[in-house]
Amino acid sequence: MSADTIFALGSGQPPAGIAVIRISGPHAGPALHALAGRLPRPRHAAVATLRHPASHEELDRTLVLWLPGPATATGEDTAELHLHGGRAVIAAVEAALATLPGLRRAQPGEFTRRAFANGRIDLAEAEGLADLLSAETELQRRSAQAMAGGALSRAVNTWREMLLALSARLEATLDFSDEDDVGEGESALPPGFAAGCTTLAAQLHEWLARPRAEPLREGFRVVLAGPPNAGKSTLFNALVEAEAAITAAEPGTTRDVITRTVALDGVPFTFVDTAGLREEGAGAVEAIGIERARAEAVAADLVLWLGPEGQGPSSATLWEIEAQVDRADAPPKAAPMHRLSAQTGKGLATLRTALVTHARAALPKPGEAALNQRQHVLLSDVATVLDHAAREPDPLLAAENLRLARRALDTLVGRTGTEDMLDALFGRFCIGK
Ligand SMILES: Nc1nc2c(c(=O)[nH]1)N(C=O)[C@@H](CNc1ccc(C(=O)N[C@@H](CCC(=O)O)C(=O)O)cc1)CN2
């Protein structure tokens, strides 16, 4: 338990209808008492007049909650002030809280970090929570909810128990191996040991084979490519502008690249337009378009190729698009996946539907927890050492493999780990979470 008591605005940017200030730590009760003049009945909403503890000036007349630990989100004593959401109200209450002994403003993610430190959530659940807070589409929300709700954590606990059982049986045979009763050509391993490792590894491989968290978090990446005047930007605008509700336009890190993240039918997409090619000479232009496309295709989940048929980059899934069917001078394609005119809208709805269907198949299913890079690396390590253990004739080496596997599982859920990694994760949260 931390000695400091922290407080922060947990609700959104003011001004707002209501602003929730959360206070967590051993001084949460005394702080609420100092402002409200009493401690309300635990876990029951109460109306109170909050006053400055020194001047007794009225700060707000509002709803408060007293939530004694450890059955709270952070595991600590918690108080909540549900204020009128004006900036000055919040500032006055925060200033009053800051005068109280043992209280200080929280750092980003500090409430969640305490929940983790107090064993209320594990690391995989905290990662799920971070994704839940940044979720902007239904698909993102449901997958993050599964992770935050412990889908991976429960699996890890099961695997950990299976590992411990395998280790225990192995250690038992090791204890007896002194007696030298293992005959020539006879395995020193307990019966069914290899099969046990293989069964466990199979469960890990099933998780490892699932679609990953990153394309879900960042949006299924669709790159529009082809030479200038092929209709890329018109198509890009048609695809992103119709669904501008959650767009976040970012100037690309690469020169001349525009990316925009949108949701189509609840599925997150990042569309990439390789726009703004500077035309230097007629012959070179096509080559530039193709070169740009090659570079972008490496990171793409799908390339929409608007250039000459069969000349698109080969490194990604690619759909041949004939994009300017309204124009008489546009070169036709013999066998395009889609024929459309972003200008007139012809063929656009069909393309959108096809994109959504295609991305859905490549992204985690609704409500399916997906592994992020860190989790994937660690689970791969576990699967690898288990594959080794299954083939290992020497019980001592097999036991060491199982220990390595257990250590990686512990790191996965944060039973062991480095401060750096925790700093990086909890730094992703906003203040007040
Ligand atoms: N006002 C408010 N809303 C909020 C939060 C909050 O802290 N305050 N949350 C902030 O995270 C989230 C809800 N998370 C929570 C997680 C656990 C417990 C909790 O007290 N759990 C106890 C008791 C459960 C019970 O009474 O049934 C437990 O699990 O033992 C509360 C909130 C979202 N909404």
The ligand as a Tripos MOL2 file, in Angstrom:
@<TRIPOS>MOLECULE
LIG
   34    36     1     0     0
SMALL
NO_CHARGES

@<TRIPOS>ATOM
      1 N1        -17.4760    6.7020  -10.4990 N.pl3     1 LIG1
      2 C1        -16.6530    5.7930  -11.0020 C.ar      1 LIG1
      3 N2        -16.9420    5.1600  -12.1320 N.ar      1 LIG1
      4 C2        -16.0780    4.2460  -12.6570 C.ar      1 LIG1
      5 C3        -14.8620    3.9510  -12.0200 C.ar      1 LIG1
      6 C4        -14.5780    4.6350  -10.8040 C.ar      1 LIG1
      7 O1        -13.5350    4.4450  -10.1730 O.2       1 LIG1
      8 N3        -15.4970    5.5400  -10.3360 N.ar      1 LIG1
      9 N4        -13.9960    3.0260  -12.5980 N.am      1 LIG1
     10 C5        -12.6370    3.0140  -12.3330 C.2       1 LIG1
     11 O2        -11.9110    2.1160  -12.5830 O.2       1 LIG1
     12 C6        -14.4970    2.1050  -13.5840 C.3       1 LIG1
     13 C7        -15.1830    0.9570  -12.8830 C.3       1 LIG1
     14 N5        -14.2230    0.1080  -12.2530 N.pl3     1 LIG1
     15 C8        -14.3450   -0.4240  -10.9940 C.ar      1 LIG1
     16 C9        -13.6650   -1.6010  -10.7250 C.ar      1 LIG1
     17 C10       -13.8000   -2.1820   -9.4740 C.ar      1 LIG1
     18 C11       -14.5760   -1.5920   -8.5040 C.ar      1 LIG1
     19 C12       -14.7630   -2.1960   -7.1740 C.2       1 LIG1
     20 O3        -15.0050   -1.4920   -6.2050 O.2       1 LIG1
     21 N6        -14.7300   -3.5070   -7.0670 N.am      1 LIG1
     22 C13       -14.9160   -4.2270   -5.8280 C.3       1 LIG1
     23 C14       -16.3520   -4.2230   -5.3890 C.3       1 LIG1
     24 C15       -17.3180   -4.8450   -6.3070 C.3       1 LIG1
     25 C16       -18.7480   -4.8440   -5.8370 C.2       1 LIG1
     26 O4        -19.1510   -3.9930   -5.0640 O.co2     1 LIG1
     27 O5        -19.4800   -5.7160   -6.2810 O.co2     1 LIG1
     28 C17       -14.3950   -5.6320   -5.9790 C.2       1 LIG1
     29 O6        -14.2340   -6.0900   -7.1120 O.co2     1 LIG1
     30 O7        -14.1150   -6.2390   -4.9670 O.co2     1 LIG1
     31 C18       -15.2070   -0.3920   -8.7900 C.ar      1 LIG1
     32 C19       -15.0880    0.1920  -10.0260 C.ar      1 LIG1
     33 C20       -15.4220    2.8110  -14.5030 C.3       1 LIG1
     34 N7        -16.4010    3.6270  -13.8110 N.pl3     1 LIG1
@<TRIPOS>BOND
     1     1     2 1
     2     2     3 ar
     3     2     8 ar
     4     3     4 ar
     5     4     5 ar
     6     4    34 1
     7     5     6 ar
     8     5     9 1
     9     6     7 2
    10     6     8 ar
    11     9    10 1
    12     9    12 1
    13    10    11 2
    14    12    13 1
    15    12    33 1
    16    13    14 1
    17    14    15 1
    18    15    16 ar
    19    15    32 ar
    20    16    17 ar
    21    17    18 ar
    22    18    19 1
    23    18    31 ar
    24    19    20 2
    25    19    21 1
    26    21    22 1
    27    22    23 1
    28    22    28 1
    29    23    24 1
    30    24    25 1
    31    25    26 2
    32    25    27 1
    33    28    29 2
    34    28    30 1
    35    31    32 ar
    36    33    34 1
@<TRIPOS>SUBSTRUCTURE
     1 LIG1         1 GROUP 0 **** ****
